Amino acid sequence: MLYDAYLAARLRHHPGEPPAHVAVVITERDLLEQGAYETLSALFRWAFAYGAERVTISVSVLDESVIPTLRRELADITAPEPVAIRRPGDTERATDPIQISIGLGGKREFTETVRHLAAAVDEGTLSPDEISERDIDDGLVFGDEPDLVIKTGAERLSDFMIWQSVYAELYFTDVNWRDFRKRDYLRALLEYKRRTRRFGR
């Protein structure tokens, strides 16, 4: 607790802006660990307490048969803000402060968006020359770009928001989700504040 207070004090005195949109990448196996949902609830509290306006959780899934179970369990999670949950097949745009993607990988989401644009071209309601980045942004289920993406347990992102996170700051920690604590989140925020964002430049 004392170390957490020390990190919190450093954050308060650092001149950098906190990330407005924080995204965290976990796996279905992470959610099988004891205390996984309590950690998720705590993460939501930490994020909004330290300046976030939006939080996105991406749950990568290998076995799609577990998606309905994860959907039910995540729907019951304790959260300080409204939660939108999306899974494969969902097309409604997520706009709530907390957004959870279960198995809706970036490639699939991007492919669906391109398919809808192609259908519009085929119908004659859209010209190929008129397609812009904004059209793709508007067609995504998760349309907001994260400022900070946190990946626990390994240095790979899996299939996560390939369009939206292109300019995000990536933070990898060796700490597994089951061991992720407030101090680990605060360390990620400090690292974010230390960086100079270049947005591809």
Residue pairs with C-beta under 8 A, 6 or more apart in sequence:
3 183
4 181
4 182
4 183
4 186
7 183
7 186
7 187
7 190
8 50
8 186
10 190
11 18
11 50
11 186
11 189
11 190
11 193
14 190
14 193
14 194
15 193
16 192
16 193
16 194
17 51
17 193
18 50
18 51
18 52
18 189
18 192
18 193
19 51
19 52
19 146
19 147
19 148
19 169
19 189
19 192
20 51
20 52
20 53
20 54
20 147
21 52
21 53
21 54
21 55
21 56
21 144
21 145
21 146
21 147
21 148
22 47
22 52
22 54
22 55
22 56
22 146
22 147
22 148
22 150
23 55
23 56
23 57
23 58
23 146
23 148
23 149
23 150
23 160
23 161
23 165
23 168
24 43
24 55
24 56
24 57
24 58
24 149
24 150
24 151
24 152
25 58
25 60
25 149
25 150
25 151
25 152
25 157
25 158
25 160
26 57
26 58
26 59
26 60
26 152
26 177
27 59
27 60
27 61
27 62
27 153
27 158
27 177
28 59
28 60
28 61
28 62
28 63
28 66
28 70
28 103
30 36
30 59
30 152
30 153
30 176
30 177
30 178
31 37
31 59
31 70
31 73
33 176
33 177
33 178
34 178
35 178
36 177
36 178
37 73
37 74
37 77
39 177
39 178
39 180
40 57
40 77
41 77
41 78
41 79
42 182
43 55
43 180
43 185
44 55
44 79
44 80
44 81
44 98
45 80
46 182
46 185
46 186
47 55
47 185
48 55
48 80
48 81
48 97
50 185
50 186
50 189
53 97
54 97
54 98
54 99
54 144
55 81
55 97
55 98
55 99
56 98
56 99
56 100
56 101
56 142
56 144
56 146
56 161
57 98
57 99
57 100
57 101
58 100
58 101
58 158
58 160
58 161
59 70
59 74
59 100
59 101
59 102
59 103
60 103
60 105
60 158
60 159
60 160
61 67
61 70
61 102
61 103
64 88
64 103
67 87
67 88
67 102
67 103
70 102
71 85
71 87
71 102
74 83
74 85
74 100
74 102
75 83
75 85
77 83
79 98
81 96
81 97
81 98
82 96
82 97
82 98
83 96
83 98
83 99
83 100
84 94
84 95
84 96
84 98
84 99
84 100
85 99
85 100
85 102
86 92
86 94
86 99
86 100
86 101
86 102
86 104
86 141
86 142
87 101
87 102
87 103
87 104
88 103
88 104
88 108
90 104
90 141
91 112
91 141
92 141
93 140
93 141
93 142
93 143
94 101
94 141
94 142
94 143
99 142
99 144
101 141
101 142
104 141
104 142
105 158
105 159
105 160
106 159
106 160
106 161
106 162
106 163
106 164
107 159
107 162
108 159
109 140
109 141
109 142
109 161
109 163
110 136
110 140
110 162
110 163
112 139
113 136
113 139
113 140
114 136
116 139
117 126
117 131
117 135
117 136
117 139
120 126
121 127
121 128
121 131
126 135
136 163
137 143
137 163
140 163
140 164
142 161
142 164
143 164
144 164
145 164
145 165
145 166
145 167
145 168
146 161
146 164
146 165
146 168
147 168
147 169
147 192
147 197
148 168
148 169
148 171
148 188
148 189
148 192
149 157
149 160
149 161
149 165
149 168
149 169
149 170
149 171
150 171
150 173
150 185
150 188
151 157
151 170
151 171
151 172
151 173
152 173
152 175
152 176
152 177
152 180
152 184
153 173
153 174
153 175
153 176
153 177
154 172
155 172
157 165
157 170
166 200
167 197
167 199
167 200
169 192
169 195
169 197
171 188
171 191
171 192
173 180
173 184
173 187
173 188
175 181
175 184
